[in-house]
Amino acid sequence: MRLKPRVYITSRSFGLYCKEALELVRSVADVEQNPYGRAMTGEELLRAVEGKEGLIVGNERIGREIFERAEGLRIVARHGIGTDNVDLGAATEGGVVVTYTPHANADSVADFTVGLMLSAARRIPQAHNSTRQGLWEATRFMGAEVHGKTLGIIGLGAVGRRVAERARGFGMRVLAFDPYVKPGKVEGVELVDLEALLGSSDVVTVHVPLTEETRGMIGEEEFEVMKRSAYLINTARGEVVDEEALYRALKGGRIAGAALDVYGREPPGAGFPLFELENVIVSPHIASYTWEAVGRMDMMNAEDLARFFRGEKPLYVANPEVLGKVNL
């Protein structure tokens, strides 16, 4: 009788809210899970992957050293829509299939983005905190309407398009910058260059993956172009925005405010300079944390793992060029 493959789950949310997904993985593999209640350290990861044929990972960095240590590793399932924390080149060289969950959380992130936009424009979190303290500072929290304003979307993929749909419901003019989308492709959206978007938008929201092209794409020069009354929202990746430049722009009144769900280092720590500013709204990378989105991600990961260990081709492969190296 053939022993089941061994799978290690580093993600703390996988299977937590969707027991069916965890049971599906257990039906095809022997499963071990992250026991720490926190993100694993690099050394803990290196020890955990030894002897494993499969991994289900969250935001942990899965670099070349992981693939070199786990000699029998055959598949890595990324519990999320992005794969920037996985060295796809090293995985492909080692014949390791990497799967992910594209578009699974797009509606949840779009909803959250709109929530941050309204919160920033109307200063809802600040008013909430003040009122909870027994204060009644209505005139302190004068806000701005979003109806009739201009929203600039950087990145018109699955999330960006859904944000555009929601923004049109608020009667907003929608601009977008995305060099990979053809004009007229998305109804009700005007495609413009980045400078035009930044200079015209009352709210700028970021929805691009982290690549060498997008790393630091919003920095000192971009903040100089933006309106002084504008807000920046980032639910994509922290490294897309130069956080030091953002701090200076906010501190100096170069822009009106920002709402951030992602950071260059996560968690950023209590001393993070942006946390000192009253015109910043922050949350702990939760834009995709809804019952629906997490359940979809769980099942997409579990079903692809089950397919793989049954000798079938997974549906959502991030490095399809590796398929020529594996026997399926």
Number of C-alpha atoms within 10 A of each C-alpha: 3 4 8 14 18 20 26 23 24 26 23 20 16 24 21 14 15 18 13 15 22 19 14 16 21 18 12 20 20 15 19 15 15 17 11 10 9 10 16 19 10 15 9 12 19 17 12 22 23 18 16 20 21 28 27 24 25 21 19 16 17 24 16 16 12 23 24 15 16 19 14 18 25 21 22 26 25 26 29 24 18 18 24 14 15 22 17 20 14 17 24 19 13 19 20 24 26 26 26 26 24 18 18 22 23 21 21 21 26 25 17 20 27 17 15 28 24 16 17 25 24 17 22 17 15 17 19 11 11 16 13 9 9 8 11 11 11 10 7 11 14 11 14 13 10 19 13 13 17 20 28 29 30 22 21 24 18 18 24 24 21 17 25 25 17 15 22 16 9 13 13 19 20 23 25 28 22 19 14 9 14 9 13 10 10 15 10 14 22 17 23 16 14 20 13 16 25 28 18 18 24 24 27 24 26 24 25 22 19 19 12 9 9 14 17 17 16 20 17 17 11 16 21 14 17 25 17 17 15 22 24 27 24 23 25 25 23 21 19 25 24 17 19 12 17 22 19 15 21 21 17 10 13 19 23 22 25 28 23 22 20 24 23 13 10 11 11 14 9 9 8 11 12 22 15 12 13 13 20 22 22 17 13 12 17 13 24 22 15 16 11 16 19 23 22 18 26 27 23 24 28 25 17 23 28 20 16 20 20 11 12 13 18 22 16 17 19 20 18 13 12 19 16 10 13 12 9 13
